[in-house]
Amino acid sequence: MDFFSDAPSGYQSELVDFLKVSHHDEKVETRRTPSEEYLNDVIDFATAMQIVEIVSDRNARIRKLAPTQLGRSVMGATQSGDPGFYKFFVTNIVLMADADALISVLILDQKCESASDLHAAYQDFHFSIRCRRLEWLYEAFPEQQLLKRITDQLPWLKREKSINAQYEIAPITLNTARHHTTPRKDWLVWLGLVDEPEKSLTELGGDILQTLAADGEYFWLGPPSGLQEALRIPENARRAGPYEDNITFRANSRVPNESEVQDLIEKTAQIMMQGYEAGKLVYAPQASLHLPIAYIQYRSYMDGANYAWQDILEHLFRQKRPMLERLSARKGPIGFYKAKSREAT
């Protein structure tokens, strides 16, 4: 995202060159510069996380990329002046893209004494998840044709062409386990979910684990709430949350007082102004409401108060009308905003 602070978009080769120059690891100063293949994979990973998107024509020989609205919100979070908020926001994004791998390492690393133990445990953990998910798919989609349409999208499930053939679950290889666990251990520390060197969970790490594995067993970070009903999955087969559209890391039942609400409105407005400028909105003068929503959710967690982001934003735009203008979304509940004035009223 640092690359896009100076350019609204860029060719993939330019991003790779930037990453080569900016690569730095304070712990390992002698580590060699990553290969171009590795850095291209980094860019693909950022695309999968939906913070970067391809903006060049499908038939173009060279890929051109730009931040998504979510990516520009991340750029805004870096300028918020609150590193806790920035990492909280990034933690949410990482979980949406990578919950299975991240949560498994969060659970297992505390129990394993060596790297080889962790690799083996990671293999077993993910094979168990795949087995339980396949059992659930049979229950959720009893109609064979619909089940096949779903399972055809899952690369870890294979079966012969025969109608009566059983599915085979692809195991996690030891090399895959090693490749996935090593970087994520560092991520957990950087995100503030694990303390070094004891490998103990921080408060946030413990709350995330309690949310995603409340009964001691992780199954998923579910799809948007209501999707299972829309797919007409039998009621007795529907899995409980947490769901990606309403996940919270701590139950907040405390009602905030008027002073707290007003303080949050003021600070959220400041975050929005800073984020609008940091997002480098060249082609479309509008910023995503992802940023203020994420900040309100962060404050809900930190303050232990039930701030409803819909209500906070409604009051904010009414109070800050000369400063901020609300813009609707073409689809979905997340809209946009435009900064009109730097002076709060």
N, C-alpha and C positions, 0 to 999 in steps of 0.2 A: 504494500500500500504506500510505502514511502516513495516509490517510483512515481506514483500518480499525483503526488503533491506538487510536482513540477510540470506534469503533462496530463491532459485529460484522458489520453489514450496512448497506446504504444504498440509497436510490433513485438512479437514474441522474442525475436533475436535481441531487441533492445532491452527487454526485461531480463533476459539471461545475462547479458553483459553487465547490467546494473547489479544483479545478484552476485556476480563474480567479484565485483569491486567492493560491494557492501558487506560481503560475508565476513563475519568476525565472531570468534568464540573466545571469550575471556578465559575460560577454563583451559582451553587447549590452543595455545598460540601457534603451535607448530603444525596444526592440522592442515592438510593440503586443501586447496580450493576444490569444491565439489565439481564433478564433471558436468558437461552440458546436458547429458542424458538425465542426470539427477535433478538439475535445475529445471529442466523441462517438465519433469515429474512434479516438482514443487508447484509449478504454474498450473498443471492439470489438477493438482490437489486443491489449489485455491479456487479453481473453476468449479470443482465438485462441491466445495463448501459454499458456493453461490455468492462469493464476495468479488469475483471477477467473471466477466463474460466475454465471449467472442463477438466482436462487432463487425468483423470483415465478412464479405460475401462468402457464401458456402463454397463457391468454386474458386475462391482466391487461393493462390499458391502460398502466400505468406499470411499467417494468422495475425490479426490485430485485436488487441484486448483493451478493455476499459473496466473500471469498477462498476459493479451493480449498485443499486440504491442501498442495499445492505452494506456493501463495501464502502461506499461514501459515508455511511453512518459510522463505520469503524474509524474512518479518517477523522470524523468529528469527535469521536470519543477520545482519540489520542490528544486532542486539543482541549479537553474538558478541564484539565488541571486536577483531575481526581484519578490517580492511577488505579485505585480500588474499583471504581466504576468501569474503567477501560477493561480490566481483567475479568470482571464479572460479566461484561457484555461479550467478550471474546469466549469466555467459558460456555455461555449459552450457545453461541454459534458453533463451537467445536462439538458440543454435545449433540446438536441437531444433525451434524454430518458424520459423527464418529462415536456415537454413544456406546456401541457394542465393545469396541476395542478399548476405549478409555475407561469405561466402568470395570471391565474385566481386570485391567492392570491395577486400578484403584483397589479392587477387592483382593487380588491375589498377591500383590507385591509385599503386603504386610505379613503374609503367611509363609513366604518363600525365603529361604536362607541364601540361595545362590541364583545366579542368572539361569543356569540350566534347569533348576527346579521351577523357575518362573515360566520358562519356555514350555516345559512339559505340562504344567498346570494350565497354561493358556490354551494348549491343544485340547485338553480334556474339557475345559470350560466351554469352548466354542462348539465342540462336537455335541456336548450335552444340550446347548441352546438350540442347535439345529435339529436335534432329535425331538425336543419339546415343541418347537415351532412346526415341524412336520405333522406331529400328532394333532396340533391345533388346527392346521390347515384342513385336515381330513374332517374335523368337526365343523369348521366354519364354512366349508364349501363342499357339501355332500354331493352336489351335482357335478358329475365327472368332467363335463366340458368346461365348466367355469373353473374347476380346480386346475385343469390342464393349462388354461390361459394364465392363471396366476403362477403356477409352478414353472412355466416356460420362461418366466422373467427372473428366475432364481438360479444363478450359475452353480450353486452348491448342491442342486438336486439333479440327478440324472436317472433315466430309466430306458429300458428297451421300448421299441415301437409297439410291442404287443399290448393290447388293451388291458390285460390282466397283470401286466408286469408291475413289480413293486419299485418304488423309488429307492435310489441309493444315495446316501448322504456323503458328500465329499469331505474327507477329513482335512483339518488344518495341518500343513506340513511343518516340520521343525524349523525349516528355513523361514517360512512365513511367520511363525511365532517369534523367532528372533528378530526379524525385520520390523515387526509391529510393536513389540514390547519395548525395545531399547529407546527409541525416541520418545515414546509416550511417558516413560518414567520421568524424563526431563520436563515434558509438558506439564505433568501434574504438579511439579515443584514450581515452575514458572507461573502457572495459573493460580497458585496459592491454595491448592487442594491438599498438598502433602508438605510436611516440614522435613528438611534434611538435618542431620544424617539419620535420624531415628526412623524415618519413613512413617511417622505418625500422621494421622489425618488432622488437618486443620478443622476449625468449626465449619467452614463452608464445605470442605471435603466430606465431613461426616453428614452434613445435612443433605448433600447431593446423594450420597450413598443411601441414606434413609429414605429419600424420595423415590429413587429408582429401584431399590431393593428392600422395600419396607418389611417384607416377610423373610428377609435373609436370602432370597433367591431372585436374581434378575431375569426378566423375560424380554422386555423391550422398553424403548421410549416410543410410545405409540403414535399412530398417525393422528391427524386432526380429529378432535372430538366430533362425534356424529357420523364419521365416515363408515363405521361398522354398521350403523343403522341404515345408511344410504345404500350399502351393498347388500342389505337384507340378510345379514348374517344372523342365524338363529339366536334368539335372546340368551339361551343357556350356554352359547358358545362364545359370546362376546367377551373379550378380555378387558379388564379394568385398565385405568391409566397407570402412570401419568401420560398425558397426551402432549404432543409438541406445541400445541397452540395455547395451552393454559398451565404449563408446568410452573410450579413454585417450589422453592427449596426450604420453605418454613411456613407453617400454618400461621397466618397473621389474622387474628380475630379482633385485635384491639382497634377501636375506632379512633382515628387521629382527631385532635382538637383543631379549632379554626386557625390558631397560630401556626401549627405544624403544616396545615394545608397551604396556608399563604406563603410560608417559607419555601415549601416545595415548588409552588408555582413560580416564585421569583427565581429560584435556582434552575428550574427546568427551562425557563425562558432564556437565561444566560447560556445554558448548554446549547440550546437551539440556535442562538445567534452565532456562537463560536463554531458549531457544527456546520452551519450554512456556509460560512466563509471557508472552513477547512475542507469542505467537500469539493471545491473547485468546480462549481456547477456552470460549465461553459455553455453547453448546448441547450440545456433546459433549466431555467431559473426556478427550480423547485427541489426541495430536499425531502427525504422520506421521514415519516413519523416514527420509523423504527427507532431512531435515536432517542427522542423524548420518552417513548414508551419504555425502552430499555432502562432509561435513567429512573423513571418512576418505579419500575419493578425493583431496581437496585435499592432505591431508598426504602421501599416496602420491606425488603429483606433486612437492611441495616437498622432501620428504625423500629422494626417489629410491629409495623402498623399496616392496616388494610387500606392502602391507597388504590382506589379503582382508577386505572389510567384513563378510562373514557370520561369519567367525571372531572378529573384533574385537567385534562386537555380542554374540555368544554369551558371550564372556568377560566383557564389560561387565555384562550383565544378571545374570550369576551373582555377580559381585563386588558389584554395587550393588543387590542385591535390596531392601533396606529403603528405597532412595532412588528407584529407577525400576522400573516394572513393564512387561513386554512384553505387547502385545496383538496378536492375529493379524489378518490381513487377510481380508476376505470373498472377495477374488479377487486374483490376482497375488502376486508375491513381496514387495512392499513393505507392511509392517504398520504398527503404531502403538505408541505407548508412553504411559505415564501417570506423571507425577511425583508421588511419594508423600511425600517429605520433602526439605527443603532442606539437610539435613545429610548429607554424605558419610560413609560408614562405612569 
